[in-house]
C-alpha cells in the first residue's frame, strides 16, 4: 500500500458513521444487508449512500447484489494492507 492509498483510507475512516458501518459489517459475520445500515445509523437514504460510497471508493467494502437486495462485506485484503502500513509506521 502506498502513501496516497493510506491517506484516502484514513480520510474515509475519520467519520464515526463509516466506522460504525464497518463495525456492524464485522459483527454480522462480514456481510451486512443495506437495510441494516438504516437500522443502525438512522440516517436518510442519501446520507447512507454517501457513506457507503466513500467506503467502496477506498475498497474497504465490497458491494454484492442478489437480485434487488444489496449486501456489503469487508474487503479483508485492503483492510489488512492498511493495518500492515500502519504497523510499519509504528516500527520506525
C-alpha positions in Angstrom: 0.0 0.0 0.0 1.3 3.4 -0.9 1.0 6.7 1.0 -1.8 8.0 -1.3 -3.9 4.9 -0.7 -3.3 5.0 3.0 -4.3 8.7 3.1 -7.5 8.0 1.3 -8.4 5.2 3.7 -7.5 7.3 6.7 -9.7 10.1 5.5 -12.6 7.7 4.9 -12.2 6.2 8.4 -12.2 9.7 10.0 -16.0 9.6 10.2 -17.9 8.0 13.1 -20.7 6.7 10.8 -18.4 5.0 8.5 -16.6 3.4 11.4 -19.9 2.3 12.8 -20.8 0.7 9.4 -17.5 -1.2 9.3 -18.0 -2.4 12.9 -21.5 -3.6 12.1 -20.3 -5.5 9.0 -17.7 -7.2 11.2 -20.4 -8.0 13.8 -22.7 -9.5 11.1 -20.1 -12.1 10.0 -18.6 -9.8 7.4 -21.8 -9.3 5.5 -24.4 -6.6 6.0 -27.7 -6.0 4.1 -28.3 -2.4 3.0 -31.5 -2.2 5.1 -29.5 -3.0 8.3 -27.4 0.1 7.7 -30.5 2.3 8.1 -31.4 0.4 11.3 -28.1 1.1 12.9 -27.5 4.7 11.7 -31.0 6.1 11.4 -29.8 8.3 8.6 -31.6 9.2 5.4 -31.0 7.0 2.3 -28.9 9.7 0.6 -26.7 10.0 3.6 -26.2 6.3 3.9 -25.4 6.1 0.1 -22.8 8.8 0.6 -21.1 7.0 3.5 -21.2 3.6 1.7 -19.8 5.1 -1.5 -16.9 6.6 0.5 -16.1 3.1 1.8 -16.5 1.5 -1.6 -14.3 4.1 -3.2 -11.3 3.2 -1.0 -12.1 -0.5 -1.4 -12.8 -1.1 2.3 -16.1 -2.7 1.5 -17.4 -4.7 -1.5 -20.9 -4.4 -2.7 -22.7 -7.6 -3.6 -26.1 -7.8 -5.4 -28.5 -10.6 -5.0 -31.5 -9.7 -7.2 -32.8 -6.5 -5.8 -31.0 -6.9 -2.5 -27.6 -5.3 -1.8 -25.2 -6.5 0.8 -21.8 -5.3 1.8 -18.8 -7.2 3.1 -15.4 -6.2 4.3 -12.5 -6.3 1.9 -10.1 -8.1 4.1 -7.2 -7.8 1.7 -7.3 -4.0 1.7 -8.0 -3.8 5.4 -5.0 -6.0 6.2 -2.8 -4.0 3.8 -3.8 -0.8 5.7 -3.1 -2.3 9.1 0.3 -3.5 7.8 1.0 0.0 6.5 0.2 1.5 10.0 2.2 -1.2 11.8 5.3 -0.3 9.6 4.9 3.3 10.8 4.9 2.2 14.4 8.1 0.3 14.0 10.2 3.4 12.9 
